[in-house]
């Protein structure tokens, strides 16, 4: 499995995801990103590490 990192930008600051999330594939990663709380900015970058 790959670990995906969700970096976000709220218009003023960039927040780097230090923990990441392990998922089976990119489709599962997109589902996880869509389930984020509404007050959290949408990911601006999703990167993967094997």
C-alpha positions in Angstrom: 0.0 0.0 0.0 1.0 3.6 -0.5 0.9 6.4 2.0 -0.8 9.5 0.7 -0.3 13.0 2.1 -2.9 15.7 2.0 -1.5 19.2 1.9 -4.0 22.0 2.3 -4.1 25.8 1.6 -6.8 27.9 3.2 -6.0 31.1 1.2 -3.5 32.3 3.8 -1.3 29.4 4.9 -0.1 26.1 3.6 -0.5 23.1 6.0 1.6 20.1 5.2 0.3 16.7 6.2 3.0 15.1 8.3 1.1 11.8 9.0 -0.5 10.8 5.7 -2.9 7.9 5.2 -2.3 4.4 3.8 -4.9 3.3 1.2 -5.2 0.6 -1.4 -5.2 2.9 -4.4 -5.8 6.5 -5.6 -9.6 6.0 -5.9 -9.7 5.1 -2.1 -7.6 8.1 -1.4 -10.1 10.4 -3.2 -13.0 8.9 -1.2 -11.0 9.6 2.1 -10.3 13.2 1.0 -14.0 13.8 0.2 -15.0 12.5 3.8 -12.9 15.3 5.4 -14.8 17.6 7.8 -16.4 20.6 6.0 -14.4 23.1 8.0 -11.2 21.6 6.7 -9.9 23.1 3.4 -9.9 20.8 0.4 -6.5 19.2 -0.3 -4.5 21.3 -2.8 -1.9 18.6 -3.3 -2.0 14.8 -2.8 1.4 13.1 -2.9 2.2 9.4 -2.6 5.1 7.5 -1.1 5.6 3.8 -1.7 
